[in-house]
Amino acid sequence: MDTDKLVALALADTMLARDASVASLVDAVNWAVDAQLPWVPVMCEALLVRTGEHFHHFSRHELADIILELLGRGGGDDEDYEDEEEVEDLEILPWVELPQIRRYCTDLPLRPDPPAWLARLALPGFPSVGELARWLDATPTEIDWFADKWRLAPDTQNRLQHYHYRWVPKRSGGARLIEIPKQRLRLMQQKILRQILDRVPAHAAAHGFRRGHSCVTHAALHTGQRVVIRMDLKDFFPNIPASRIEALFAKLGYSETVAATLARLCVNRTPAGAVREQPWATRQALRSPHLPQGSPCSPALANLCAYRLDIRLDSLARSLGASYSRYADDLVFSGGRALERASDRFHIRVAAIALEEGFNVNTRKTRLMRAGVRQQVTGIVINRHANIPRDEFDRLKAILTNCVRHGPQSQNRDGRDNYRDFLGGKVAYVKMVNPARGDKLHRLFAAIAWPA
């Protein structure tokens, strides 16, 4: 980092600890440089014009960049300003010899009053990383280690891994990496989830990983529709970078350092050995700090990071009189003739919006399903009402019938130790989707003679 940027950062730190008035900012700069420089009042006035009432919402780095730009050292673009007079006002001095910093401010930045929506969430506050560490029942050094503050390479021998790794096959082919945090980090993430993230509502269109919502509520929104369009986001969790998580925590009112620490506690960088056989793009995403699939925090964070995406896709659907919902990476739109007429270009617009919001659509999984064919969402048939596919129901019914006639061991071909729980879970799922059919299967399940 060059000297000019370091000076600008020191000035930004000093000013952020003061009131957002010209006199206060001038006093802050004069205190830091131990002098009264003629260009300082003009710079401070222009700085407040540039930042407006949101002065204390800017980070120290953002403020430092504006200071350098105002002093002729930035990369500002005149096209950012509409009238020529404003551009002339911003070019205060084409070049100034930046002064030497004599005093460094160690006070914390003033925090602006939270907006009403944020105050209603009543989130726990942490003025410093030390307070966050105490809240998580850890020392600051332990928090730094779990948060990978020093950016140690994941393959370094002197660093213990905080995650277990397991590849599981996808139903559609390929494999998915499950990254499971070890006990201490998992407890920290669970506390962050329960006491911070669970208090922040996701968009109403999000049905995955939310209390009171499920794949059934997701599918039921689209029953009996003329046309259903199903799309899929590619690598949903790995493609959410640490920078988005940090920005999210900053939006929730946490300071730059606390937001960065919270973000690093919730993301992971996968070691090379766990992704060696994967395609280059997958390796790059997993080797960079990303949301790990398997962490308690990841589903809630993914929903919140997709909030703007949900707003825009919901508005797009409403403009055609259609409905929209999302279950994790599964996007579903349904509607009548207006959506059907726009279907040839609709998926292109959705893909463009997703790309603008930092996501990628897996075009190979895009499906257009009209009323004359089986319309299926998250494994649930929705042509008339939410239902289990007939072949799956018949197969499970046959297994249960054979268990009643010949005993459960005759059907446990995979040798499962928990075969009773396995079958019970399948019956419960059918009952959740279609209670009438589920009751029939439950009666068969209850008639099975299980060994002692």
C-alpha positions as CSV (number, residue, x, y, z in Angstrom):
1,M,0.0,0.0,0.0
2,D,1.5,3.4,-1.0
3,T,2.1,6.3,1.4
4,D,-0.7,8.4,0.0
5,K,-3.2,5.7,0.8
6,L,-1.9,5.2,4.3
7,V,-2.2,9.0,5.0
8,A,-5.7,9.0,3.5
9,L,-6.7,6.0,5.7
10,A,-5.4,7.8,8.8
11,L,-7.4,10.9,8.0
12,A,-10.5,8.8,7.3
13,D,-10.1,7.1,10.7
14,T,-9.9,10.4,12.4
15,M,-12.9,11.9,10.6
16,L,-15.1,8.8,11.1
17,A,-14.7,9.2,14.9
18,R,-16.1,12.8,14.7
19,D,-19.5,14.4,13.8
20,A,-20.3,14.8,10.2
21,S,-19.9,18.6,10.1
22,V,-17.4,20.7,8.2
23,A,-16.0,22.3,11.4
24,S,-15.7,18.9,13.2
25,L,-13.9,17.3,10.2
26,V,-11.6,20.2,9.8
27,D,-10.7,20.0,13.5
28,A,-10.1,16.2,13.1
29,V,-7.7,16.7,10.2
30,N,-5.8,19.6,12.0
31,W,-5.5,17.4,15.1
32,A,-4.1,14.5,13.0
33,V,-1.5,16.5,11.1
34,D,-0.9,19.0,14.0
35,A,-1.2,22.0,11.6
36,Q,-3.8,24.2,9.9
37,L,-3.6,23.7,6.1
38,P,-5.5,26.1,3.8
39,W,-7.0,23.3,1.6
40,V,-8.5,21.3,4.4
41,P,-11.8,23.2,4.9
42,V,-12.5,23.0,1.1
43,M,-11.7,19.3,1.1
44,C,-13.9,18.6,4.1
45,E,-16.8,20.6,2.6
46,A,-16.5,18.7,-0.7
47,L,-16.3,15.4,1.2
48,L,-19.6,16.0,2.9
49,V,-21.2,17.1,-0.4
50,R,-20.0,13.8,-1.9
51,T,-21.1,11.5,1.0
52,G,-24.2,13.5,2.0
53,E,-26.1,12.3,5.1
54,H,-24.6,8.8,4.8
55,F,-21.1,9.9,5.8
56,H,-20.8,7.4,8.7
57,H,-22.1,4.6,6.5
58,F,-18.9,4.7,4.4
59,S,-16.0,2.4,5.3
60,R,-12.5,3.8,6.0
61,H,-11.2,2.5,2.7
62,E,-14.1,4.1,0.8
63,L,-13.6,7.4,2.5
64,A,-9.8,7.3,1.9
65,D,-10.4,6.7,-1.8
66,I,-12.7,9.7,-2.0
67,I,-10.2,11.9,-0.2
68,L,-7.5,10.9,-2.7
69,E,-9.8,11.6,-5.6
70,L,-10.7,15.0,-4.2
71,L,-7.0,15.8,-4.0
72,G,-6.4,14.8,-7.6
73,R,-5.0,11.4,-6.9
74,G,-8.1,9.2,-7.5
75,G,-9.5,7.4,-10.5
76,G,-12.8,9.2,-10.5
77,D,-14.7,9.5,-13.8
78,D,-16.2,12.8,-14.8
79,E,-19.2,10.9,-16.2
80,D,-20.2,10.2,-12.6
81,Y,-21.3,13.8,-12.3
82,E,-24.0,15.3,-14.3
83,D,-23.0,19.0,-14.5
84,E,-19.7,20.6,-15.2
85,E,-19.8,22.9,-12.1
86,E,-19.9,19.8,-9.8
87,V,-16.9,18.4,-11.6
88,E,-15.0,21.7,-11.2
89,D,-15.9,21.8,-7.5
90,L,-14.6,18.3,-6.9
91,E,-11.2,19.1,-8.5
92,I,-10.1,21.1,-5.5
93,L,-6.4,21.0,-6.0
94,P,-4.8,19.2,-8.9
95,W,-1.9,18.2,-6.6
96,V,-1.2,18.7,-2.9
97,E,1.7,17.5,-0.9
98,L,0.0,15.3,1.6
99,P,1.1,16.1,5.2
100,Q,2.7,13.8,7.6
101,I,0.4,12.2,10.2
102,R,1.4,13.3,13.6
103,R,-1.4,11.7,15.6
104,Y,-3.3,8.5,14.9
105,C,-6.9,8.2,16.1
106,T,-7.6,5.0,18.1
107,D,-11.3,5.8,18.8
108,L,-13.9,3.6,17.2
109,P,-15.9,5.2,14.3
110,L,-19.2,6.8,15.3
111,R,-22.0,4.4,14.3
112,P,-25.1,6.0,12.7
113,D,-28.5,5.3,14.2
114,P,-29.8,2.1,12.7
115,P,-32.8,2.4,10.4
116,A,-36.2,1.4,11.8
117,W,-36.2,-2.0,10.1
118,L,-32.8,-2.9,11.6
119,A,-33.7,-1.6,15.1
120,R,-36.8,-3.9,15.1
121,L,-34.6,-7.0,14.6
122,A,-32.9,-6.3,17.9
123,L,-29.7,-8.0,16.9
124,P,-26.9,-8.4,19.4
125,G,-24.3,-5.7,19.1
126,F,-20.5,-6.1,19.2
127,P,-18.5,-2.8,19.3
128,S,-15.3,-4.8,18.8
129,V,-14.0,-8.3,17.8
130,G,-13.1,-8.8,21.5
131,E,-16.8,-8.4,22.4
132,L,-17.7,-10.9,19.6
133,A,-15.2,-13.3,21.0
134,R,-16.7,-13.1,24.5
135,W,-20.2,-13.7,23.0
136,L,-18.9,-16.8,21.3
137,D,-17.2,-18.0,24.5
138,A,-13.7,-17.8,23.0
139,T,-10.6,-15.7,23.3
140,P,-9.7,-13.1,20.5
141,T,-6.8,-15.3,19.5
142,E,-9.1,-18.3,19.1
143,I,-11.5,-16.2,17.1
144,D,-8.6,-15.1,14.8
145,W,-7.6,-18.8,14.3
146,F,-11.1,-20.0,13.6
147,A,-11.7,-17.1,11.3
148,D,-8.5,-17.7,9.4
149,K,-7.5,-14.1,10.0
150,W,-3.9,-14.6,8.9
151,R,-4.9,-16.2,5.6
152,L,-2.9,-19.4,6.1
153,A,-3.1,-21.7,3.1
154,P,-5.5,-24.6,3.7
155,D,-2.8,-27.1,2.9
156,T,-0.2,-25.7,5.4
157,Q,1.0,-28.4,7.7
158,N,0.8,-26.3,10.8
159,R,-2.9,-25.5,10.4
160,L,-5.6,-27.8,11.6
161,Q,-8.6,-28.1,9.3
162,H,-11.9,-26.9,10.8
163,Y,-14.0,-29.0,8.4
164,H,-14.6,-32.6,7.5
165,Y,-15.1,-33.3,3.7
166,R,-17.4,-35.8,2.0
167,W,-18.5,-36.1,-1.6
168,V,-22.1,-37.4,-2.1
169,P,-23.7,-38.3,-5.4
170,K,-26.4,-36.0,-6.9
171,R,-29.6,-37.5,-8.2
172,S,-29.0,-35.7,-11.5
173,G,-25.5,-37.0,-11.8
174,G,-22.1,-35.8,-10.6
175,A,-21.2,-35.2,-7.0
176,R,-21.7,-32.5,-4.3
177,L,-19.1,-31.6,-1.7
178,I,-20.4,-31.6,1.9
179,E,-18.2,-29.5,4.2
180,I,-19.1,-30.3,7.8
181,P,-17.6,-28.0,10.5
182,K,-16.0,-29.6,13.5
183,Q,-17.6,-29.3,16.9
184,R,-16.2,-26.0,18.2
185,L,-16.7,-24.1,15.0
186,R,-20.1,-25.7,14.5
187,L,-21.2,-24.4,18.0
188,M,-20.1,-20.9,17.1
189,Q,-22.0,-21.0,13.7
190,Q,-25.1,-22.3,15.4
191,K,-25.1,-19.4,17.8
192,I,-24.6,-16.9,14.9
193,L,-27.5,-18.6,13.2
194,R,-30.0,-18.7,16.1
195,Q,-29.3,-15.3,17.5
196,I,-28.5,-13.2,14.4
197,L,-29.5,-14.8,11.1
198,D,-32.8,-16.4,12.2
199,R,-34.0,-12.9,13.2
200,V,-33.5,-11.5,9.7
201,P,-36.4,-12.5,7.5
202,A,-35.8,-13.9,4.0
203,H,-37.9,-12.9,1.0
204,A,-41.4,-14.5,1.0
205,A,-40.5,-16.4,-2.2
206,A,-37.8,-18.4,-0.5
207,H,-39.1,-21.7,0.8
208,G,-35.9,-23.6,1.5
209,F,-34.4,-23.8,5.0
210,R,-37.1,-21.7,6.6
211,R,-39.3,-22.7,9.5
212,G,-42.9,-23.4,8.3
213,H,-41.7,-23.8,4.7
214,S,-40.7,-26.9,2.8
215,C,-40.5,-28.4,-0.6
216,V,-44.3,-29.0,-0.3
217,T,-45.1,-25.4,0.2
218,H,-42.8,-24.5,-2.6
219,A,-44.5,-26.9,-5.0
220,A,-48.0,-26.2,-3.8
221,L,-47.8,-22.6,-5.1
222,H,-47.7,-23.8,-8.6
223,T,-50.5,-26.4,-8.8
224,G,-53.0,-26.4,-11.6
225,Q,-51.2,-23.9,-13.8
226,R,-51.2,-23.7,-17.6
227,V,-47.4,-23.6,-17.8
228,V,-44.6,-24.2,-15.3
229,I,-41.0,-23.2,-15.9
230,R,-38.3,-24.7,-13.7
231,M,-34.7,-23.4,-13.6
232,D,-31.7,-24.2,-11.5
233,L,-28.8,-22.0,-10.1
234,K,-25.4,-23.6,-10.8
235,D,-23.2,-24.2,-7.7
236,F,-25.5,-22.2,-5.5
237,F,-23.4,-22.3,-2.2
238,P,-19.9,-22.3,-3.6
239,N,-20.6,-19.3,-5.9
240,I,-21.4,-17.0,-2.9
241,P,-18.1,-15.4,-2.0
242,A,-16.9,-14.1,1.3
243,S,-17.2,-10.5,0.2
244,R,-21.0,-10.9,-0.1
245,I,-21.2,-12.4,3.4
246,E,-19.1,-9.6,4.8
247,A,-21.3,-7.0,3.0
248,L,-24.4,-8.7,4.5
249,F,-23.1,-8.5,8.0
250,A,-22.1,-4.8,7.4
251,K,-25.7,-4.1,6.2
252,L,-26.9,-5.6,9.5
253,G,-25.1,-2.8,11.3
254,Y,-21.8,-4.4,12.3
255,S,-18.5,-2.5,12.0
256,E,-16.1,-3.3,9.2
257,T,-13.8,-5.5,11.4
258,V,-16.7,-7.3,13.2
259,A,-18.5,-8.0,9.9
260,A,-15.2,-9.3,8.3
261,T,-14.7,-11.6,11.3
262,L,-18.3,-12.9,11.3
263,A,-18.0,-13.6,7.5
264,R,-14.7,-15.5,7.9
265,L,-16.3,-17.6,10.6
266,C,-19.0,-18.6,8.2
267,V,-16.9,-19.3,5.0
268,N,-14.3,-21.9,4.1
269,R,-11.5,-22.5,1.7
270,T,-11.4,-26.2,0.6
271,P,-7.9,-27.8,0.6
272,A,-6.6,-28.9,-2.8
273,G,-6.7,-32.6,-1.8
274,A,-10.5,-32.6,-1.5
275,V,-11.1,-31.1,-5.0
276,R,-8.3,-32.5,-7.0
277,E,-10.5,-34.6,-9.4
278,Q,-13.0,-31.8,-10.1
279,P,-13.3,-29.5,-13.1
280,W,-11.2,-26.3,-13.0
281,A,-14.2,-24.0,-12.4
282,T,-15.4,-26.1,-9.4
283,R,-11.9,-26.2,-8.0
284,Q,-11.6,-22.4,-8.2
285,A,-14.9,-21.8,-6.5
286,L,-14.2,-24.2,-3.7
287,R,-10.6,-23.1,-3.2
288,S,-11.7,-19.5,-2.7
289,P,-13.5,-18.5,0.5
290,H,-17.1,-19.5,0.0
291,L,-20.3,-20.7,1.8
292,P,-19.7,-24.3,2.7
293,Q,-22.6,-26.7,2.1
294,G,-22.9,-28.4,5.5
295,S,-22.5,-25.4,7.7
296,P,-25.5,-24.4,9.9
297,C,-25.2,-20.8,8.8
298,S,-24.9,-21.4,5.0
299,P,-28.7,-21.9,4.2
300,A,-29.8,-18.8,6.0
301,L,-26.9,-16.7,4.6
302,A,-27.6,-18.0,1.0
303,N,-31.3,-17.0,1.4
304,L,-30.3,-13.5,2.6
305,C,-27.7,-13.1,-0.2
306,A,-30.4,-14.0,-2.7
307,Y,-32.8,-11.4,-1.4
308,R,-32.4,-9.0,-4.3
309,L,-32.5,-11.9,-6.7
310,D,-35.9,-12.9,-5.2
311,I,-37.2,-9.4,-5.4
312,R,-36.4,-9.0,-9.0
313,L,-37.6,-12.4,-10.1
314,D,-40.8,-12.0,-8.2
315,S,-41.4,-8.6,-9.9
316,L,-40.7,-10.2,-13.3
317,A,-43.2,-13.0,-12.6
318,R,-45.8,-10.5,-11.4
319,S,-45.5,-8.4,-14.5
320,L,-46.8,-11.5,-16.4
321,G,-49.4,-12.4,-13.9
322,A,-47.3,-15.4,-12.8
323,S,-46.1,-16.8,-9.5
324,Y,-42.4,-17.3,-8.4
325,S,-40.8,-19.3,-5.6
326,R,-37.3,-20.6,-4.8
327,Y,-36.3,-23.6,-2.9
328,A,-32.5,-23.3,-2.4
329,D,-31.2,-23.3,-6.0
330,D,-34.5,-24.4,-7.6
331,L,-36.4,-21.5,-9.3
332,V,-40.0,-22.1,-10.3
333,F,-42.4,-19.9,-12.2
334,S,-45.9,-20.7,-13.1
335,G,-48.8,-18.9,-14.8
336,G,-51.3,-18.7,-17.6
337,R,-51.3,-17.5,-21.2
338,A,-49.1,-14.4,-20.6
339,L,-46.3,-16.5,-19.3
340,E,-46.8,-19.1,-22.0
341,R,-46.5,-16.4,-24.7
342,A,-43.3,-15.0,-23.2
343,S,-41.8,-18.5,-22.5
344,D,-39.4,-18.4,-25.5
345,R,-37.5,-15.4,-24.1
346,F,-38.5,-15.6,-20.4
347,H,-35.6,-17.9,-19.4
348,I,-33.1,-15.5,-21.1
349,R,-34.4,-12.6,-18.9
350,V,-34.2,-14.8,-15.8
351,A,-30.6,-15.8,-16.6
352,A,-29.6,-12.1,-17.2
353,I,-31.1,-11.1,-13.8
354,A,-29.4,-14.0,-12.0
355,L,-26.0,-13.0,-13.6
356,E,-26.4,-9.4,-12.5
357,E,-27.1,-10.6,-9.0
358,G,-24.0,-12.8,-8.9
359,F,-25.5,-16.2,-9.7
360,N,-25.4,-18.5,-12.8
361,V,-28.3,-20.4,-14.3
362,N,-27.6,-24.0,-15.3
363,T,-29.3,-23.9,-18.6
364,R,-29.2,-27.6,-19.1
365,K,-31.7,-28.1,-16.3
366,T,-34.2,-25.5,-17.6
367,R,-37.6,-27.2,-18.1
368,L,-40.8,-25.8,-19.7
369,M,-43.8,-28.0,-18.6
370,R,-47.3,-27.4,-20.0
371,A,-50.5,-28.8,-18.5
372,G,-50.5,-31.7,-20.9
373,V,-47.4,-33.3,-19.5
374,R,-46.3,-34.2,-16.0
375,Q,-45.4,-31.0,-14.1
376,Q,-42.9,-31.9,-11.4
377,V,-41.2,-29.6,-8.9
378,T,-38.7,-30.9,-6.3
379,G,-39.9,-34.4,-7.0
380,I,-43.6,-33.5,-6.4
381,V,-46.2,-33.7,-9.2
382,I,-48.3,-30.5,-9.3
383,N,-50.6,-30.8,-12.3
384,R,-53.8,-30.7,-10.2
385,H,-52.6,-30.8,-6.6
386,A,-49.4,-31.7,-4.8
387,N,-48.8,-35.5,-5.2
388,I,-46.2,-38.2,-5.2
389,P,-45.3,-39.6,-8.7
390,R,-47.4,-42.7,-9.3
391,D,-44.4,-44.9,-10.0
392,E,-42.7,-43.9,-6.7
393,F,-45.9,-44.5,-4.7
394,D,-46.5,-47.9,-6.3
395,R,-42.9,-49.0,-5.7
396,L,-43.0,-48.0,-2.0
397,K,-46.4,-49.7,-1.6
398,A,-45.0,-52.9,-3.1
399,I,-42.0,-52.8,-0.7
400,L,-44.3,-52.4,2.3
401,T,-46.6,-55.1,1.1
402,N,-43.7,-57.5,0.7
403,C,-42.4,-56.5,4.2
404,V,-45.8,-57.5,5.6
405,R,-45.9,-60.8,3.8
406,H,-42.3,-61.9,3.8
407,G,-40.7,-59.9,6.6
408,P,-38.6,-56.6,6.3
409,Q,-35.3,-58.4,5.8
410,S,-36.5,-59.7,2.4
411,Q,-36.6,-56.1,1.2
412,N,-33.5,-54.7,2.9
413,R,-31.3,-55.4,-0.1
414,D,-28.8,-52.8,0.9
415,G,-28.3,-54.2,4.4
416,R,-29.3,-51.0,6.2
417,D,-29.0,-51.1,10.0
418,N,-31.8,-48.5,10.3
419,Y,-34.2,-50.0,7.8
420,R,-37.2,-49.3,9.9
421,D,-36.4,-45.6,10.2
422,F,-35.5,-45.5,6.5
423,L,-39.0,-46.9,5.5
424,G,-40.7,-44.8,8.2
425,G,-39.1,-41.6,6.8
426,K,-40.4,-42.4,3.3
427,V,-43.9,-43.0,4.5
428,A,-43.8,-39.8,6.5
429,Y,-42.7,-37.9,3.4
430,V,-45.6,-39.3,1.3
431,K,-48.0,-38.4,4.1
432,M,-46.7,-34.8,4.2
433,V,-47.3,-34.4,0.4
434,N,-50.5,-36.4,0.1
435,P,-52.1,-37.3,3.5
436,A,-54.7,-39.7,2.0
437,R,-52.1,-41.8,0.2
438,G,-49.8,-41.5,3.2
439,D,-52.4,-43.0,5.5
440,K,-52.7,-46.0,3.3
441,L,-48.9,-46.6,3.4
442,H,-48.9,-45.9,7.2
443,R,-51.4,-48.8,7.8
444,L,-49.1,-51.2,5.8
445,F,-46.1,-49.9,7.7
446,A,-47.8,-50.5,11.1
447,A,-48.6,-54.1,10.0
448,I,-44.9,-55.1,9.5
449,A,-43.6,-57.5,12.1
450,W,-40.2,-56.0,12.9
451,P,-37.7,-58.3,14.6
452,A,-37.0,-57.6,18.3
